[in-house]
Amino acid sequence: MDAELLQFDVQDSEVISHARDFTRDVFSTLDPWQITPRHGPGAVATGERACEKHRFSRIYSAIERIYPYTEYFVYGLSQVADECHTYKDLEVLETGTAKVVLVPKDSRGPRLISCEPLEYQWVQQGLGRALVARLEAHHLTKGHVNFTDQSINRELALASSTDQEWVTLDMKDASDRVSLKLVESLFELCPQLLDALKATRTPETLLPDGRKVRMNKFAPMGSCLCFPVEAFVFYALAISTLMHYKRYSRREARKRVYVYGDDLIVRREDYAFLLHQMPSYGLMFNEDKCCTAGFFRESCGCDAYKGVDITPIKLRSVWSHQRRIDIGVAASYVTLSNAAFKAGYTRLSERAELLMVKTMGPLPVFSNENVGGLGFVRPDACTHVQPYAVRTRWSHRFHRREVRTWQSVPTYEYADADDWSTVLRRLTTSNEYTRPGTYAIPRRSRPKRGWTHLA
């Protein structure tokens, strides 16, 4: 699929010109150097564990030209002075190589994503957050290009399943079809930001079979820059297409498009122009998931028909028959029971509840979903009367009733905390759990009984 992107020639056209001007107006005042790098929770292609992520051992020349090591990879000049003898041991490379890996998705199987090299992920997180903040706050994109709030798309899908004023469109292989050439064309009038985007994208990836390929796409799924850049590209091209073919003003065109990742919502009378124009830039629509006729609409996980939310209940994990409690599987089946009860499938809910009680013992009953442990949500239940063997108490500290239940807690690893990497970690993750020397292992959790608010 990546090789197909070479056949699409992004020529100068009125649509591209409108999109380029729109990109300039949104990002011209964004300073790509005013970022706070940080690490995400996922694995990295270079193999460092969580406790090793803030100790950098490589300098990539492509990144160094934009984000110098001594300014963006250390705490400050004090660290530079203390560790100056170690800099000569850093490995110097021109660019990095990502790695394709399989990660859990749901009970149907895993999903393919890309692991980025350690130093790339560090800077990508900072730049990606800056792009998201700009798009969610700028008056030209605010409320129409969303990353943290799915409710806008979901509510539009629900409403349009009755009045049919909007249609929902789904991009096919979205992250794999946004080419580097297309991004270069749209961000041409923002040269500093474009240089930063190109410097922080990995040009190559390592496939599971050991082959190394050079990517023509801008960024694969897993890169911190993939989601914000692809969403903006879809929005910019969509409104530019409407400006050119429908002769809308920019203000009018912006009001007729909503984007959340690869989910687009547009006015019913406009979608045909997008279906015709987008493929010329390599962007394809998944026709099986595009809801353009009838009363059914789907966007951001909401399936709607004639004003009714008919989203199916999906099982996220396959049941484990091991004697050891898997807290992830347990939480998935508790969620299944709660969702089935809310949807009116009482027999399914009772079956999942019985299975959980046999495995983990009695679980408490809550009246709402804002709880900090495993329990069955029954809105009309009297929470003062709990199942047999479920312990409750009155907390004099918080002045509330609490119940003891199973909770999912991270699995930690421990390392030496007496170095500059700990200071750098504290600086960049101030709002997270950062006890010195303690590191949560990604995607690893264990069950533990604890007290939580009885709501």
N, C-alpha and C positions, 0 to 999 in steps of 0.2 A: 504493500500500500504506500509506503514511504517513497518508493521510486516513482509512483504515479504523479507526485507533486511537481516533478520536473517538467511535465508536459503542459502545465498551466502557466501561461505567460501573463504576469500581472502588468498589463500595459496601462499607460496613462489614459484615463477616460474621465468622463464627467463624474461618474460614480466614485471612482478612486480619488478624484480631486476633492469632492465634497467630504469624503471620509478622512482624507489627509488634513483638510482644514479643520474638521471637527476634532481630530486628534490633537492638533496644535492648540486649539482653544481650551481643551480639557487639561492638557499636560504641560503647557509651555511654562508655567510657574512652578512646576514640581522640581525640586532640587534632588537629583538622585544620590547626592552625597550626604544628605541629611536623613540618614537611616540608622536604626539600631539593629545590628545583626543579632541573630539568636539561633538556637537549634530547635528543631521540632522533635516530636516523640519517636519518630520512626528510625529505622536502620539506615545506615549509609553504605555506599558502594565500597568505600575504603576499609570497612570492617571494624571501626572503632566501637567499643562498648559505651554505654551511657556515661560511665565514670571517666572515659578518655576523650569525650567529645570536645572539651575546652582546652585540650593540649594539641595544638596544630603542629604538624611535622612536614608540611609541604607548602611551597610557594608556586602558584600557577601564574605564569607571566601574563596570561590574558586577563586575569583578575587584578593582578598587581598594577597594571597600567591605569586602572580606574579606581580600585580600592587598595591602596598600599597596605602592606602587611603591618607596618608599625603604627598605623592609624586605625585599622578596623579589626585586627586580630589579636590585639593586646589590650590590657587595661589602661595603660598610659605610659608615659616616658619613664616612670619608675620601674616598670616591668622591663622595658627596653634596656635600661641601664643594668638591672640585676641579671638579666639573661642574655646579655650581648654575646657571651661566649658560645651560646647554643645556636645562634643564627647561622653560623657557617655549616652546621650539620643538617640544615633543612634541605629537603629534596626539592630541586627546581625543575618544574615541568612547564611546557607551553600551555597545554590544556588538559582537562580531566576526562575521564570516561565513566559514564553512568552504567548501571547494571539492571537488566530486566529480571524481576523476581515475581513470585506468586504470593499473594496475600489473601487471607480469608475474606469472603464476601458474604455469602449466606449458605443455606443448606444445599443450594444447587451446585456449588463449587467455588473455586478461588477466582481471583481477578489478577490480571497482569498490570503491574505498575513499574515505574523506574525508581531505582535507588540512586540518589545523587552522591557524588564525592563529598567528604566532610566539609572542606572549605567552600565548595559551591553551595551546599545547603545552608551554611552559616550566613552567607551574603544574600542568597535568594530569599530567605525568610524575612530579612530586613526590607529588601526592595519590594517583595510581594506584598507585605503589610502596608507599605507606603502607597502602592498602587490601589489596593482595596480601600484604604482610608480616603484617598482622593476621589475615587469613583462613587463612594457612598455619600460623600459630602458636597461634591461639586454640583452647582445648580443645573448643569447640562445633563447630568446622569443620575442625580439623586432620586431614589425611588423607582428608577427604571432599570438600572443595572445593580443587582443585589447579590450579596454574598452571605450575609448572616441572617436574613429574614426571608423565609420561604412563603410566609403567609400572603404576601402580595400576589404572587403567581397562583397560589392555591385558591385564594378568594376569587380571583378573576376566572379561573377554570370552573369553579362552582357556580358563579353567576352566569357565565356564558353557556353553561349546559342547559340553561332555561331560555335565555333570550337570543343565543347564538350570535351575539355581536362580536365575539372574539373567537379566534381559533388558536389551538396549541400546536406548536411545531417542535419536532425533536431532531437535533443534528446527529447525523450518522458518523461514528468514529470521530467525534468532535476534536479531541486533542491531537489526533493523528493527521488531521487534514488542514490545520492552520500552518501554512508553510512559513519558513524563515523569510522567503522573498516577499510574501504578503505583509508580514510584520514590518519589514524594512521599508516597504512602500508607504504604509500608513503612518509610520513614525518618522518619516523623512524630515519633517519640519521641526522635530524635537531631537536634534542630533546628540545632545548630551545623554538624554534618557535612552535613546537607541543604542548608543555605545555601551551604556550600563547593562541593557538587556542582552546584548550580544556577548558581552564579556562574562556574564553570569549564567549563560546557557551552556550545557555540555554538548559539544559537537558530535560525540560518538557514544555508542552504547554497546554493552557486551550482552549478547543473547545467551539464553540458557544452554545452547549447544556449543558455546565457546567461540562463536563467530563475533567479530567486532565490525560494526557497520557505522557508516557516517550518516547522520540524520539530516534529512531535508526539511522535516517539520521544525517548528520553532522550539517546542518543548514537549516532552511526553508527559503522560499522567504520572504524577509523583513529584514532578518539579514544582517548586513553590510559585513559579511564575506562570505555570500553565493555565490555571483557572482564571486569574484576573485578566490575563492578556487575551485568552480566547473569548471570554465573555464580552470584553470591550470590542474586539474585532467584529463579532457578530452584530453587536448593537450599532457600531459605526457604519458598517456596510448596509445594514437593514434600513436605517433612516436615510442614508445616502441614495439607496435604490429608490425609495419612495419620493425623495426630493427630485430625482431625475425623471422617473417614469410617470409619477402622479402629479408632479409639479407642486408638491406641498412646500410650504416654507419649513425651515428647520424646526421652528417652534411647534408647528403642527405635526411634523413627522415624528418628533421625539415623543409626543403624547400617544402615538399609535403603536409603540413597541415596548415590550418588557422582556428583560433577559435575566435568567438565573442559570449560570453555567451554560449548558447546551440546551436548555429549555427556553423556547421563545414563545411569546404570546403577542399576536398582532390582530388588527381588525380584519374581519372576514373579507371585506372588499379589497384588501391589500395583499393577502398572502400569495396570490398567484404570481405576482411580480417577483417576490423573493424566491419562490420555487424555480422560477425561470432564470434569475440572474445569479444567485449564489453559486451554482455549480461551475460557472465560468471562472471562479477563483479557487476551485478545488473543494469547495464546501458543499457537502451533500446532505440531503434530508433523508431520514428514515421514514419512508412513506407508510410503513405499517404502524408507526407510532404517532403520525401526524393526524390530529383530529380536526378535520376541516368541514365535515358534513354530519348531519344528524345532531343528536343531543348529547353525545358522549364527548367529554373533554378530560385530558390528563396532563398534569403539570406538577412538578416537584413532589411526586409521590401521591398526589390526590387524584383519584378517579371519581368523576362526577357524571351523573345522568339525571337530567331534568331537575336540577337543584338539590339532588340527594348525593351525599358522599357515599360511594359504593366501593371504596378502596378495599381490596381483598386483604385478609389477614395472612401474613407471610411468616413462616417459621424460619428463624435466622440460624438455628443450630440443629444439628442432628443429635438425637438423644445418645448419651454415653451410658453404656451398661457397666462401666467400671465401678467398683465399690468406693473409690476415692471421689469425693464431691468435686465436680467441676463447676465453679461458681459462674462462669460465663454461660454454660449450658443451662444451669438452674435459672439464672436471670432471664434467659431467652424464653423458657417455658412459663415462668411466672408472667412475663409480658404477654405471652400467647393467651394465657388464661384470662388476664385482665381485658385484653382486646376482644376476645370472644364474648365475654360477659357484657361488655359495652355494646357490642354489635347485636346482642340478642341470641347468640349461639350458646345457650346455657349448658347443653349436654357436652359440647366440646370444652367449655370452660371447666365444668366439673371433672371431666376426664383428666385434663392437664393438672388440675388442683390435686386430685387424688394421687396422681403419679408423683407430684412434688412432695406431698405429705409422707408418702411411703419412703421416699428417699432421704428427705431432710428433716422429717419430723413436723410437728404443727407449726404453721406460719401465721403471723398476726393478720388482722383485717384492718384496712385503712379506709378512710372515707374520700381521700383524694390521692392523686399521683405524686404529690410533692413529698416523698418520703426518702429516707436515707438508707433503706435496707430492703430485703426481700419481704414481700407481703402481698396479699390479694386486695385489690381495690374494689370495694363495693360501696358506691355512693350512698345507698340508703341504709347501710348497716349501722348498728349501734356499736361504736368502737369501745364503749365502756364494758362490753361483754365480749371477751376474747376466747378463742378456743382453749380447751383444756391443755395445760402444761405451757402455755404462753405466758411469760412473766411480764408484769407491768410494775411501774413505780411512779412516785411523784418526785420530780427533780426540784430540790430546794434551790439549786443553783440557777436554773433557768425558769423556775416557776411554771412547770408544764408537766403533763403526763407523758411518760416514755414507755416504750416497749422494747424488749430484748429480742433481736432477730439476727439472721445471717446478713453480713455485709461483705462487699467486695473491697478488699484492700490491696494496694500494690505490693509487689514483691521487690524488695530493695537489695541492692548490692552496696558494699562499702569500700571506700578507698581513702588514701591519704588526703587530708583536707588542708594540709599546711603548705600551700603553694599559690601562685598567682592565678592558676586556672579556677580555683574556688572563688576568688575575688571577681573574676570575669563572669563566672556563672551567676553570682549574686547580682551583679550589675545588670545582666541581660534577662534575668528571670525573677524580677523582684516580686511579682504577684503570684508566684508559684511556690510549692514546697521546696525549699532550698536549704534544709539543714546541712551544715558542712559535713562532707564525707558520705552523705546518703544519696543514693541515686535510684530512682524507680526504673525497673527493667521494662522496656516497651512490651505491650501485649502480654504481660505476665501479672496475674493477680491470684489471690488466694482467699478462701472463705474464712471469716472470723465473726464470732458473735459480738454484738455491741448494742448499745442503747441508742434509740432514735426517737424523734418526736412522734407521738401518736396523734396523727391528724385525722 
